[in-house]
Amino acid sequence: MAKRNITTILTAVLGILVGILGTTLVRNVREHNHNIRTSYRDWGKLNVILNTAGKYYVDTINFGKVTDEAVSAALRAMDPHSIYLTPENLKVSEEDLAGNFEGIGIQFNVPNDTAIVMEVIPGGPAEKIGMLAGDRLIKVDDKVIAGVRFPQDSMVRRMKGPAGTKVTVTVKRGKQSIPFEITRDKIPTHSIDAAFMIKPGVGYIRLSKFSATTCTEFLEESKRMLSEGLSSLIVDLRDNTGGYFEQALALSDMFLAQGDTIVWVEGRSYPKTTSTASGEGHLKDVSLTVLINENSASSSEIFAGAMQDNHRARIIGRRSFGKGLVQEPFYFTDGSAMRLTVARYFTPSGRCIQKPYSKDYDYDILHRYESGELFNSDSMKVEKGGIIPDVFVALDTTKAGPFYQACNQKATAMRFASDYFDKNRKTLSSIDDYAGLTAYLNAAGLESKFLNYAKTKDNLVPSPGEWEVDRLYMMSQVRALVGRYSKLGDNAFYHLYMGIDDTVKAALQ
C-alpha cells in the first residue's frame, strides 16, 4: 500500500516538473520580447510568420519545400479545387489535356508483375518499329521491369521523354526476347475512348475527358456516323472528370439552336458572362441521350446541364459529382503554377452545380454509397449539387458474387485474355469487324477455357450455384478483354460490355 502511494506521489511530482519545464521554455522565449505586429486584413501575418521562421528556426530551412507546402495548404483552406502545381506536376497535368505527349506510343496494363502492351498507337514510334499488342515489357534500357513488381508510374517515366531522344525497350514475344531501339516522338492522345454504331441509326461515343482535341475528335467521329445513317446518339460521360471549359462550350454548340444558353459564369471579380449557341452545329437534328454518374464532373456537367435545361437530351444515370467552379491558371517564372477558383458556373436555368463544401468533402462519393443514394433515387437532392438525371439507374452490385470478386482481385480475366491472345495471335489480331468478332468469340469455347485457367492458375473454382450468378457478368468481361486484342480495340471492349451495362440498356429503351 505504501509502495503504491510512493509511486503515485513520484508520478505527480514528475508531472509537475514536466509542466514547469515546458512553461519555463516558453517563458524564456517570451523574455526576448519578440512582439511582432501582425494583421489578418491581408497576407501580412503569413509573410511575417514565414520570415520569422526563416530567421530563427533551429535548422537550415529548405525554402522551396516549405513554400510549396505553405502555398498548397493556403489554397486548400479556400476551397477543395484551388491547387498549387509544382513544375513536375504542371507538366503532367497539361500533357494530359494537351492532346499529345512525348514518348514511344503504347498503352499497357500490369495484370500481375509484368506489363503487357494493350495497344500500339497508330503512327507512333513503337508501331513504326514493329512493337505489337500482347508484347511483354521486360526491360527499359538496362533496367529490368518484369517480375520485380516495378511501379507502373516509374515504367511510364522511363519510356516517356523528349522527342528525338532514344530508348531501348526489350519485350518478350512468345519465347523470343526482342530489343527495340525507339526514337521518341510526339504521341497523339485521344479523349474519345470508343465511337461506333450500336445498331442501325444509333451511335455511341464514350468521352473520357475534355482535352484540347475533344471537339476535333468528336466532329470527325460524328460525321462518320452521320454518313452511316446516324439519327440517335448516346454520349457517355460516365467517369469523365472534365477538362477545358471551352471544349464543353464547343461540344454543346454542336447540338443547340441559335441563341440557346449553354452556361453562365460569375464571380466576385469575374463579371457575369453568358455563353450561347451559334445555331450552326451539325448535330442539331440528332436525337441525344447523355449518360452520367457520380464521377462525371466539371465540363461534363456543363454539357449535361445545357442539354437538360434546353430540353435537348435525356440524362440517364446517377447524380453527377457536383463541381461548378471555374479554375483560372496563373503561371510563375520558376515553372510552377496555381489554378485558382475565380467564379462559379450556372446551368441555363440558374442552377449552381457546385456541391456544398464540408469537412468530409473528399469522401462525398463514399457517403453517397453508405447513404444508399447510389441505389435509390429518393436520396438525390438538387441542393446537394450536381446534375440530377431524368432517368435514374441504380448501381448494381448483385451480379458480382464471391467468385467474380476473387477473380478481379487476382486480375484473372485480364491475364486469361493475354494468355489466350498469345496462343491465338494471328487469328484474333486479323479480325476487323464486329460481326466477325462476335462469331469468333461465340465459337471459341471461352467459358470452359476460362474456368480451367482460373482453377489451374489461381486455384479459383465457383461454388455450387455460384457460377449461375456470376456467369453473365464474368464472361461479358472475359469476352470484352479478349475482343480488345482484335483490330477493333476499345470499340470492341465497350461494345461487348454493353450486354451487362444497365445504363446503356436504359438509353436504348
KELO-141595 format. One record per residue (C-alpha): residue in three letters; x, y, z. Coordinates in nm, 3 decimals, padded with zeros to 5 digits. Example, Ala and Ser with C-alpha at 12.3 -4.5 7.8 and 13.67 -1.06 7.14 Angstrom:
# residues 2
ATOM   r       u       v       w
ATOM ALA  01.230 -00.450  00.780
ATOM SER  01.367 -00.106  00.714
//
This chain:
# residues 509
ATOM   r       u       v       w
ATOM MET  00.000  00.000  00.000
ATOM ALA  00.286  00.236  00.098
ATOM LYS  00.473  00.146 -00.218
ATOM ARG  00.171  00.234 -00.428
ATOM ASN  00.140  00.574 -00.255
ATOM ILE  00.509  00.649 -00.315
ATOM THR  00.468  00.564 -00.685
ATOM THR  00.163  00.790 -00.709
ATOM ILE  00.348  01.077 -00.541
ATOM LEU  00.651  01.034 -00.772
ATOM THR  00.425  01.035 -01.079
ATOM ALA  00.258  01.355 -00.962
ATOM VAL  00.592  01.522 -00.893
ATOM LEU  00.727  01.422 -01.234
ATOM GLY  00.413  01.561 -01.396
ATOM ILE  00.460  01.893 -01.218
ATOM LEU  00.829  01.906 -01.315
ATOM VAL  00.749  01.839 -01.681
ATOM GLY  00.485  02.112 -01.671
ATOM ILE  00.727  02.357 -01.515
ATOM LEU  00.999  02.274 -01.770
ATOM GLY  00.756  02.326 -02.057
ATOM THR  00.634  02.654 -01.912
ATOM THR  00.989  02.773 -01.846
ATOM LEU  01.093  02.709 -02.208
ATOM VAL  00.808  02.921 -02.339
ATOM ARG  00.859  03.194 -02.081
ATOM ASN  01.230  03.224 -02.164
ATOM VAL  01.141  03.291 -02.529
ATOM ARG  00.884  03.549 -02.421
ATOM GLU  01.155  03.731 -02.224
ATOM HIS  01.319  03.830 -02.554
ATOM ASN  01.014  04.050 -02.625
ATOM HIS  00.951  03.936 -02.982
ATOM ASN  00.630  04.138 -03.010
ATOM ILE  00.568  04.141 -03.385
ATOM ARG  00.286  04.343 -03.536
ATOM THR  00.051  04.131 -03.748
ATOM SER -00.285  04.172 -03.920
ATOM TYR -00.548  03.949 -04.082
ATOM ARG -00.652  04.221 -04.328
ATOM ASP -00.409  04.093 -04.592
ATOM TRP -00.135  03.830 -04.624
ATOM GLY  00.096  04.022 -04.391
ATOM LYS  00.072  03.778 -04.100
ATOM LEU  00.162  03.483 -04.321
ATOM ASN  00.467  03.666 -04.455
ATOM VAL  00.574  03.770 -04.104
ATOM ILE  00.547  03.413 -03.971
ATOM LEU  00.749  03.264 -04.255
ATOM ASN  01.014  03.537 -04.244
ATOM THR  01.044  03.496 -03.866
ATOM ALA  01.082  03.120 -03.904
ATOM GLY  01.347  03.177 -04.168
ATOM LYS  01.544  03.397 -03.927
ATOM TYR  01.514  03.199 -03.602
ATOM TYR  01.438  02.833 -03.686
ATOM VAL  01.683  02.588 -03.528
ATOM ASP  01.794  02.415 -03.851
ATOM THR  01.861  02.515 -04.210
ATOM ILE  01.530  02.555 -04.391
ATOM ASN  01.452  02.410 -04.733
ATOM PHE  01.270  02.722 -04.854
ATOM GLY  01.141  02.557 -05.171
ATOM LYS  00.979  02.268 -04.985
ATOM VAL  00.830  02.489 -04.712
ATOM THR  00.698  02.741 -04.965
ATOM ASP  00.532  02.469 -05.174
ATOM GLU  00.371  02.316 -04.864
ATOM ALA  00.255  02.654 -04.730
ATOM VAL  00.101  02.760 -05.060
ATOM SER -00.075  02.425 -05.103
ATOM ALA -00.218  02.446 -04.751
ATOM ALA -00.334  02.804 -04.803
ATOM LEU -00.519  02.717 -05.124
ATOM ARG -00.679  02.409 -04.965
ATOM ALA -00.819  02.634 -04.693
ATOM MET -01.007  02.836 -04.959
ATOM ASP -01.183  02.555 -05.145
ATOM PRO -01.119  02.192 -05.244
ATOM HIS -01.030  02.271 -05.606
ATOM SER -00.786  02.564 -05.592
ATOM ILE -00.448  02.395 -05.623
ATOM TYR -00.077  02.466 -05.648
ATOM LEU  00.126  02.271 -05.907
ATOM THR  00.499  02.216 -05.888
ATOM PRO  00.679  02.230 -06.226
ATOM GLU  00.672  01.849 -06.245
ATOM ASN  00.301  01.822 -06.163
ATOM LEU  00.216  02.105 -06.401
ATOM LYS  00.386  01.928 -06.690
ATOM VAL  00.197  01.603 -06.625
ATOM SER -00.134  01.785 -06.586
ATOM GLU -00.101  01.990 -06.904
ATOM GLU  00.025  01.691 -07.103
ATOM ASP -00.290  01.501 -07.011
ATOM LEU -00.515  01.775 -07.150
ATOM ALA -00.298  01.896 -07.439
ATOM GLY -00.392  01.608 -07.666
ATOM ASN -00.036  01.480 -07.706
ATOM PHE  00.273  01.379 -07.512
ATOM GLU  00.628  01.278 -07.598
ATOM GLY  00.715  00.911 -07.571
ATOM ILE  00.711  00.580 -07.762
ATOM GLY  00.335  00.541 -07.823
ATOM ILE  00.199  00.240 -07.636
ATOM GLN -00.071  00.169 -07.382
ATOM PHE -00.016 -00.113 -07.135
ATOM ASN -00.164 -00.286 -06.832
ATOM VAL  00.010 -00.469 -06.548
ATOM PRO -00.219 -00.760 -06.453
ATOM ASN  00.040 -00.918 -06.222
ATOM ASP  00.408 -00.824 -06.220
ATOM THR  00.470 -00.790 -06.594
ATOM ALA  00.345 -00.509 -06.816
ATOM ILE  00.152 -00.619 -07.127
ATOM VAL  00.110 -00.393 -07.430
ATOM MET -00.263 -00.342 -07.488
ATOM GLU -00.241 -00.100 -07.780
ATOM VAL  00.031  00.028 -08.007
ATOM ILE -00.079  00.377 -08.109
ATOM PRO -00.111  00.400 -08.489
ATOM GLY  00.160  00.613 -08.645
ATOM GLY  00.365  00.625 -08.326
ATOM PRO  00.733  00.528 -08.293
ATOM ALA  00.660  00.187 -08.135
ATOM GLU  00.429  00.086 -08.420
ATOM LYS  00.676  00.203 -08.686
ATOM ILE  00.949 -00.014 -08.544
ATOM GLY  00.733 -00.326 -08.507
ATOM MET  00.608 -00.350 -08.148
ATOM LEU  00.278 -00.538 -08.118
ATOM ALA -00.017 -00.565 -07.882
ATOM GLY  00.045 -00.856 -07.645
ATOM ASP  00.420 -00.795 -07.614
ATOM ARG  00.552 -00.824 -07.255
ATOM LEU  00.775 -00.539 -07.142
ATOM ILE  01.092 -00.688 -06.993
ATOM LYS  01.348 -00.406 -06.980
ATOM VAL  01.375 -00.033 -07.040
ATOM ASP  01.735  00.037 -07.137
ATOM ASP  01.929 -00.172 -06.880
ATOM LYS  01.658 -00.166 -06.612
ATOM VAL  01.463 -00.490 -06.562
ATOM ILE  01.096 -00.408 -06.508
ATOM ALA  00.936 -00.756 -06.532
ATOM GLY  00.891 -00.994 -06.241
ATOM VAL  01.018 -00.741 -05.984
ATOM ARG  00.695 -00.555 -05.904
ATOM PHE  00.831 -00.241 -06.069
ATOM PRO  00.595  00.057 -06.008
ATOM GLN  00.376  00.135 -06.309
ATOM ASP  00.430  00.512 -06.289
ATOM SER  00.806  00.453 -06.290
ATOM MET  00.772  00.245 -06.608
ATOM VAL  00.589  00.534 -06.772
ATOM ARG  00.855  00.786 -06.669
ATOM ARG  01.133  00.570 -06.812
ATOM MET  00.962  00.531 -07.150
ATOM LYS  00.845  00.889 -07.186
ATOM GLY  01.094  01.158 -07.273
ATOM PRO  01.171  01.445 -07.511
ATOM ALA  01.105  01.389 -07.880
ATOM GLY  01.421  01.288 -08.065
ATOM THR  01.578  01.101 -07.774
ATOM LYS  01.625  00.724 -07.785
ATOM VAL  01.524  00.445 -07.550
ATOM THR  01.569  00.069 -07.581
ATOM VAL  01.266 -00.136 -07.479
ATOM THR  01.308 -00.513 -07.463
ATOM VAL  00.993 -00.721 -07.500
ATOM LYS  00.911 -01.088 -07.474
ATOM ARG  00.705 -01.222 -07.765
ATOM GLY  00.632 -01.589 -07.728
ATOM LYS  00.973 -01.743 -07.647
ATOM GLN  01.170 -01.459 -07.807
ATOM SER  01.324 -01.157 -07.636
ATOM ILE  01.333 -00.863 -07.878
ATOM PRO  01.513 -00.533 -07.807
ATOM PHE  01.360 -00.229 -07.982
ATOM GLU  01.564  00.091 -08.005
ATOM ILE  01.294  00.355 -08.033
ATOM THR  01.328  00.725 -08.108
ATOM ARG  01.070  00.909 -07.901
ATOM ASP  00.828  01.146 -08.071
ATOM LYS  00.509  01.342 -08.008
ATOM ILE  00.223  01.096 -07.947
ATOM PRO -00.139  01.199 -08.000
ATOM THR -00.373  01.115 -07.712
ATOM HIS -00.745  01.078 -07.756
ATOM SER -01.032  01.191 -07.540
ATOM ILE -01.275  00.957 -07.720
ATOM ASP -01.236  00.602 -07.589
ATOM ALA -01.489  00.446 -07.825
ATOM ALA -01.716  00.550 -08.111
ATOM PHE -01.933  00.308 -08.307
ATOM MET -02.285  00.230 -08.427
ATOM ILE -02.464  00.009 -08.173
ATOM LYS -02.734 -00.074 -08.424
ATOM PRO -02.872  00.091 -08.741
ATOM GLY -02.932  00.459 -08.673
ATOM VAL -02.799  00.453 -08.315
ATOM GLY -02.446  00.570 -08.237
ATOM TYR -02.239  00.560 -07.919
ATOM ILE -01.949  00.786 -07.823
ATOM ARG -01.762  00.745 -07.495
ATOM LEU -01.578  01.062 -07.396
ATOM SER -01.313  01.024 -07.123
ATOM LYS -01.212  01.391 -07.080
ATOM PHE -01.238  01.738 -07.233
ATOM SER -00.891  01.789 -07.381
ATOM ALA -00.765  02.033 -07.642
ATOM THR -00.859  01.790 -07.920
ATOM THR -01.202  01.678 -07.792
ATOM CYS -01.420  01.868 -08.038
ATOM THR -01.196  01.788 -08.334
ATOM GLU -01.224  01.419 -08.248
ATOM PHE -01.598  01.443 -08.185
ATOM LEU -01.657  01.623 -08.514
ATOM GLU -01.468  01.356 -08.706
ATOM GLU -01.644  01.061 -08.541
ATOM SER -01.992  01.212 -08.557
ATOM LYS -01.956  01.300 -08.927
ATOM ARG -01.852  00.943 -08.997
ATOM MET -02.160  00.820 -08.810
ATOM LEU -02.388  01.060 -08.999
ATOM SER -02.260  00.910 -09.323
ATOM GLU -02.360  00.569 -09.179
ATOM GLY -02.717  00.682 -09.109
ATOM LEU -02.693  00.827 -08.757
ATOM SER -03.026  00.955 -08.622
ATOM SER -02.986  00.895 -08.246
ATOM LEU -02.667  00.939 -08.041
ATOM ILE -02.565  00.824 -07.693
ATOM VAL -02.285  01.035 -07.541
ATOM ASP -02.129  00.853 -07.246
ATOM LEU -01.977  01.092 -06.990
ATOM ARG -01.954  00.845 -06.703
ATOM ASP -01.627  00.888 -06.512
ATOM ASN -01.540  01.193 -06.724
ATOM THR -01.388  01.433 -06.471
ATOM GLY -01.386  01.734 -06.704
ATOM GLY -01.110  01.943 -06.858
ATOM TYR -01.112  02.251 -07.076
ATOM PHE -01.416  02.476 -07.030
ATOM GLU -01.402  02.598 -07.391
ATOM GLN -01.430  02.243 -07.522
ATOM ALA -01.752  02.191 -07.325
ATOM LEU -01.894  02.507 -07.484
ATOM ALA -01.791  02.398 -07.834
ATOM LEU -01.939  02.050 -07.788
ATOM SER -02.265  02.195 -07.659
ATOM ASP -02.278  02.426 -07.961
ATOM MET -02.291  02.122 -08.191
ATOM PHE -02.635  02.026 -08.055
ATOM LEU -02.819  02.351 -07.971
ATOM ALA -03.026  02.604 -08.163
ATOM GLN -02.917  02.962 -08.218
ATOM GLY -02.942  03.171 -07.901
ATOM ASP -02.983  02.877 -07.662
ATOM THR -02.797  02.945 -07.337
ATOM ILE -02.517  02.699 -07.269
ATOM VAL -02.389  02.826 -06.934
ATOM TRP -02.330  03.147 -06.743
ATOM VAL -02.036  03.227 -06.518
ATOM GLU -01.999  03.477 -06.233
ATOM GLY -01.751  03.553 -05.953
ATOM ARG -01.653  03.832 -05.711
ATOM SER -01.401  03.975 -05.960
ATOM TYR -01.548  03.799 -06.260
ATOM PRO -01.849  03.976 -06.417
ATOM LYS -02.145  03.765 -06.523
ATOM THR -02.078  03.618 -06.865
ATOM THR -02.334  03.416 -07.062
ATOM SER -02.239  03.175 -07.341
ATOM THR -02.497  03.099 -07.610
ATOM ALA -02.513  02.865 -07.908
ATOM SER -02.442  02.980 -08.263
ATOM GLY -02.704  02.754 -08.418
ATOM GLU -02.452  02.623 -08.670
ATOM GLY -02.398  02.285 -08.507
ATOM HIS -02.420  01.981 -08.735
ATOM LEU -02.597  01.762 -08.475
ATOM LYS -02.899  01.983 -08.401
ATOM ASP -03.139  01.731 -08.552
ATOM VAL -02.990  01.418 -08.398
ATOM SER -03.177  01.270 -08.101
ATOM LEU -02.949  01.278 -07.795
ATOM THR -02.905  01.081 -07.473
ATOM VAL -02.633  01.164 -07.218
ATOM LEU -02.503  00.913 -06.962
ATOM ILE -02.359  01.040 -06.632
ATOM ASN -02.260  00.901 -06.293
ATOM GLU -02.116  01.019 -05.963
ATOM ASN -01.772  01.069 -06.123
ATOM SER -01.893  01.294 -06.408
ATOM ALA -01.765  01.640 -06.317
ATOM SER -01.693  01.995 -06.427
ATOM SER -01.708  02.025 -06.809
ATOM SER -01.918  01.706 -06.821
ATOM GLU -02.173  01.878 -06.600
ATOM ILE -02.171  02.193 -06.814
ATOM PHE -02.257  01.986 -07.120
ATOM ALA -02.517  01.769 -06.944
ATOM GLY -02.678  02.071 -06.775
ATOM ALA -02.700  02.262 -07.103
ATOM MET -02.863  01.969 -07.278
ATOM GLN -03.106  01.910 -06.990
ATOM ASP -03.217  02.272 -06.938
ATOM ASN -03.268  02.325 -07.312
ATOM HIS -03.476  02.003 -07.326
ATOM ARG -03.229  01.877 -07.582
ATOM ALA -03.143  01.538 -07.430
ATOM ARG -03.244  01.274 -07.179
ATOM ILE -02.993  01.249 -06.897
ATOM ILE -02.958  00.893 -06.767
ATOM GLY -02.760  00.752 -06.474
ATOM ARG -02.687  00.887 -06.126
ATOM ARG -02.630  01.235 -05.978
ATOM SER -02.308  01.383 -06.108
ATOM PHE -02.010  01.484 -05.894
ATOM GLY -02.105  01.847 -05.833
ATOM LYS -01.808  02.062 -05.937
ATOM GLY -01.932  02.401 -06.052
ATOM LEU -01.619  02.610 -06.003
ATOM VAL -01.405  02.781 -06.266
ATOM GLN -01.028  02.749 -06.217
ATOM GLU -00.807  03.004 -06.388
ATOM PRO -00.435  02.922 -06.427
ATOM PHE -00.163  03.158 -06.303
ATOM TYR  00.190  03.067 -06.416
ATOM PHE  00.511  03.152 -06.229
ATOM THR  00.860  03.207 -06.365
ATOM ASP  01.002  02.901 -06.186
ATOM GLY  00.776  02.674 -06.391
ATOM SER  00.512  02.623 -06.122
ATOM ALA  00.151  02.740 -06.136
ATOM MET -00.170  02.764 -05.941
ATOM ARG -00.522  02.702 -06.055
ATOM LEU -00.738  02.943 -05.859
ATOM THR -01.116  02.934 -05.832
ATOM VAL -01.234  03.265 -05.979
ATOM ALA -01.603  03.202 -06.048
ATOM ARG -01.896  02.962 -06.031
ATOM TYR -02.083  02.839 -06.332
ATOM PHE -02.459  02.800 -06.358
ATOM THR -02.681  02.599 -06.592
ATOM PRO -02.918  02.789 -06.822
ATOM SER -03.197  02.770 -06.561
ATOM GLY -02.970  02.916 -06.292
ATOM ARG -02.868  02.601 -06.105
ATOM CYS -02.529  02.617 -05.936
ATOM ILE -02.382  02.272 -05.986
ATOM GLN -02.120  02.304 -05.710
ATOM LYS -02.196  02.079 -05.414
ATOM PRO -02.162  02.225 -05.062
ATOM TYR -01.820  02.227 -04.901
ATOM SER -01.793  02.010 -04.592
ATOM LYS -01.524  01.858 -04.374
ATOM ASP -01.596  01.526 -04.548
ATOM TYR -01.591  01.674 -04.900
ATOM ASP -01.324  01.431 -05.022
ATOM TYR -01.537  01.136 -04.908
ATOM ASP -01.864  01.251 -05.062
ATOM ILE -01.891  00.956 -05.301
ATOM LEU -01.837  00.712 -05.014
ATOM HIS -02.115  00.886 -04.821
ATOM ARG -02.345  00.851 -05.121
ATOM TYR -02.275  00.479 -05.120
ATOM GLU -02.331  00.445 -04.745
ATOM SER -02.649  00.656 -04.750
ATOM GLY -02.800  00.447 -05.029
ATOM GLU -02.812  00.726 -05.289
ATOM LEU -02.634  00.512 -05.548
ATOM PHE -02.912  00.252 -05.514
ATOM ASN -03.221  00.467 -05.458
ATOM SER -03.326  00.782 -05.643
ATOM ASP -03.517  00.917 -05.341
ATOM SER -03.186  01.024 -05.184
ATOM MET -03.093  01.254 -05.475
ATOM LYS -03.150  01.622 -05.386
ATOM VAL -03.091  01.930 -05.603
ATOM GLU -02.944  02.123 -05.308
ATOM LYS -02.667  01.863 -05.280
ATOM GLY -02.524  01.983 -05.613
ATOM GLY -02.455  01.808 -05.940
ATOM ILE -02.685  01.723 -06.230
ATOM ILE -02.990  01.514 -06.137
ATOM PRO -03.062  01.262 -06.416
ATOM ASP -03.403  01.238 -06.581
ATOM VAL -03.381  00.860 -06.560
ATOM PHE -03.212  00.706 -06.255
ATOM VAL -03.014  00.382 -06.292
ATOM ALA -02.905  00.221 -05.966
ATOM LEU -02.558  00.084 -05.908
ATOM ASP -02.599 -00.294 -05.935
ATOM THR -02.375 -00.499 -05.706
ATOM THR -02.584 -00.816 -05.715
ATOM LYS -02.405 -00.954 -06.023
ATOM ALA -02.064 -00.957 -05.856
ATOM GLY -02.051 -01.269 -05.639
ATOM PRO -01.752 -01.406 -05.441
ATOM PHE -01.601 -01.589 -05.741
ATOM TYR -01.619 -01.277 -05.959
ATOM GLN -01.462 -01.064 -05.684
ATOM ALA -01.184 -01.317 -05.626
ATOM CYS -01.105 -01.321 -05.999
ATOM ASN -01.092 -00.941 -06.007
ATOM GLN -00.856 -00.929 -05.708
ATOM LYS -00.612 -01.153 -05.897
ATOM ALA -00.679 -00.996 -06.240
ATOM THR -00.765 -01.347 -06.360
ATOM ALA -00.975 -01.234 -06.656
ATOM MET -00.712 -00.990 -06.780
ATOM ARG -00.435 -01.246 -06.753
ATOM PHE -00.650 -01.508 -06.925
ATOM ALA -00.718 -01.269 -07.214
ATOM SER -00.346 -01.202 -07.256
ATOM ASP -00.265 -01.574 -07.242
ATOM TYR -00.541 -01.652 -07.492
ATOM PHE -00.411 -01.386 -07.729
ATOM ASP -00.060 -01.532 -07.714
ATOM LYS -00.198 -01.865 -07.834
ATOM ASN -00.434 -01.718 -08.097
ATOM ARG -00.250 -01.402 -08.201
ATOM LYS -00.264 -01.448 -08.579
ATOM THR -00.639 -01.511 -08.599
ATOM LEU -00.755 -01.265 -08.335
ATOM SER -00.540 -00.973 -08.448
ATOM SER -00.674 -01.003 -08.803
ATOM ILE -01.044 -00.951 -08.712
ATOM ASP -01.160 -00.601 -08.804
ATOM ASP -01.542 -00.612 -08.792
ATOM TYR -01.780 -00.658 -08.500
ATOM ALA -01.994 -00.929 -08.659
ATOM GLY -01.685 -01.135 -08.736
ATOM LEU -01.551 -01.085 -08.383
ATOM THR -01.881 -01.190 -08.223
ATOM ALA -01.896 -01.504 -08.436
ATOM TYR -01.536 -01.588 -08.346
ATOM LEU -01.591 -01.540 -07.972
ATOM ASN -01.913 -01.746 -07.979
ATOM ALA -01.724 -02.040 -08.129
ATOM ALA -01.407 -02.007 -07.920
ATOM GLY -01.522 -02.207 -07.616
ATOM LEU -01.410 -01.926 -07.385
ATOM GLU -01.622 -02.029 -07.088
ATOM SER -01.466 -02.369 -07.029
ATOM LYS -01.119 -02.235 -07.111
ATOM PHE -01.155 -01.951 -06.862
ATOM LEU -01.286 -02.174 -06.581
ATOM ASN -00.997 -02.413 -06.636
ATOM TYR -00.748 -02.123 -06.635
ATOM ALA -00.894 -01.983 -06.310
ATOM LYS -00.868 -02.325 -06.148
ATOM THR -00.516 -02.415 -06.260
ATOM LYS -00.354 -02.071 -06.235
ATOM ASP -00.530 -01.916 -05.933
ATOM ASN -00.699 -02.212 -05.762
ATOM LEU -01.036 -02.041 -05.807
ATOM VAL -01.344 -02.257 -05.854
ATOM PRO -01.702 -02.127 -05.822
ATOM SER -01.904 -02.298 -05.552
ATOM PRO -02.223 -02.487 -05.646
ATOM GLY -02.478 -02.241 -05.780
ATOM GLU -02.230 -01.953 -05.779
ATOM TRP -02.146 -01.970 -06.150
ATOM GLU -02.512 -01.923 -06.238
ATOM VAL -02.495 -01.588 -06.054
ATOM ASP -02.157 -01.475 -06.186
ATOM ARG -02.158 -01.627 -06.534
ATOM LEU -02.311 -01.341 -06.737
ATOM TYR -02.109 -01.070 -06.565
ATOM MET -01.783 -01.267 -06.566
ATOM MET -01.799 -01.389 -06.923
ATOM SER -01.901 -01.047 -07.057
ATOM GLN -01.582 -00.914 -06.905
ATOM VAL -01.375 -01.202 -07.044
ATOM ARG -01.519 -01.161 -07.395
ATOM ALA -01.460 -00.784 -07.385
ATOM LEU -01.098 -00.826 -07.273
ATOM VAL -01.027 -01.087 -07.541
ATOM GLY -01.206 -00.880 -07.805
ATOM ARG -00.988 -00.580 -07.723
ATOM TYR -00.695 -00.765 -07.882
ATOM SER -00.867 -00.757 -08.221
ATOM LYS -00.817 -00.467 -08.462
ATOM LEU -01.131 -00.307 -08.313
ATOM GLY -00.950 -00.232 -07.984
ATOM ASP -01.154 -00.038 -07.729
ATOM ASN -01.454 -00.020 -07.964
ATOM ALA -01.479 -00.398 -07.927
ATOM PHE -01.434 -00.380 -07.550
ATOM TYR -01.716 -00.131 -07.489
ATOM HIS -01.946 -00.289 -07.747
ATOM LEU -01.910 -00.633 -07.592
ATOM TYR -01.952 -00.498 -07.240
ATOM MET -02.289 -00.339 -07.320
ATOM GLY -02.470 -00.665 -07.261
ATOM ILE -02.440 -00.608 -06.886
ATOM ASP -02.449 -00.225 -06.886
ATOM ASP -02.783 -00.126 -06.732
ATOM THR -02.734  00.243 -06.810
ATOM VAL -02.685  00.177 -07.182
ATOM LYS -02.985 -00.058 -07.175
ATOM ALA -03.195  00.226 -07.028
ATOM ALA -03.072  00.460 -07.302
ATOM LEU -03.173  00.214 -07.572
ATOM GLN -03.527  00.167 -07.442
//
